[in-house]
Amino acid sequence: KIEKIAREKYFMKKPNEDIYVFEGD
């Protein structure tokens, strides 16, 4: 899924805080 890839990229880019945004979105 695209969300999984986006989440992985965010993991490398920024801390968990941004991950919450992806899940909330």
Secondary structure, DSSP 8 states (H G I E B T S, - for coil): -HHHHHHHHHHHHS-HHHHHHHHH-
